[in-house]
Amino acid sequence: MSDATAVDSLGVVADYQFGAGAGRALFAPGESRTITRTGSGRPQQVHVDGDRVVSYGTDGRFTLGIEGGRRLASTFDAPRARVIVDDESEPFVRDGKNVFAKFVCDVDPAIRTGDEVVVAHEDDTLLAVGRAELDAESVRDFETGMAVKVRESVGAADA
């Protein structure tokens, strides 16, 4: 499978997972990218300029890298694909700590448990990417509990 064909196929998966427009956001047409593959030839990771955009899991779903989160956040209006946190939580999330429900200000109502999400500050600054541990309704209702398991954060150096 050529890289162009792989990107077309991965774009379809992205649109399915994140919604229409995600494929073009994550895999911009004509962009130079590196696709690493498993021994069997299945796409495993997509990098652009050395930054990981996504990894493609054996379950057929993407996990976002910071660059992938940045691309989705710049494509979709808030709160789509996002969990938004307040000032109190921002430095902790920026440093890679998990997001707890009590610090969430807003959340995409379509988020389900297990979805890949962008974690952003109230001003829509990207802080991290990770996996939702609660669905949107539960995030709004709960005062305790982990809302997002942070996988990768921007770090204090990018503040």
Secondary structure, 3 states (H helix, E strand, C coil): CCHHHHHHHHHHHHHHHHCCCHHHHHCCCCCCCEEEECCCCCEEEEEECCEEEEEECCCCCEEECHHHHHHHHHHCCCCCCEEEECCCCHHHHHCCCCEEHHHEEEECCCCCCCCEEEEEECCCCEEEEEEECCCHHHHHHCCCCEEEEEEEECCHHHC
